Amino acid sequence: MSIIWTILIGFVVGLVARAVKPGNDSAGFIVTTLIGIAGSFLATYLGQAMGWYTVGEAAGFIVSVLGAILLLVIYGLIKRKG
């Protein structure tokens, strides 16, 4: 059940991260949503590795948004080079 919540939070996180991140974001809706989900997973598993969260506990909303913003910035850098 925690994976389903991570995906649902990731969907909202992707939308919020895109709205918060400054600059022109050329990623489409689906890419932004996938990056939000990946950011949520990244924040969850990084937090578990750092000892901030226990196994089965999802990352917080703000940390998930920060992870998604980081991934959006990396995506923008990669897309600009290609």
Phi, psi and omega in degrees: 000330181292330178291321178297317178295321178298319179293315180296317177295321179299324177299311179292321180299318179299319179292318179292317181298320179293323179288327184276325185294127179286159177098174180278117180257111183270003180287142179282179183299314183293316179298317179298319178295316179296322178293323176297317178295316178297321178295323177293316176297317179301313180295321180296308185284328174293319177296323177292321179293327180276351179088011180282327181235153174270166179297132182092354178259126181280157178291159177288164184296314183295318179294324177295320177296318178297319177297320179291321177297317178300315179292325176295321177295315179297318178299317179297321178293319180292318182292325180294323180289327185271000000 
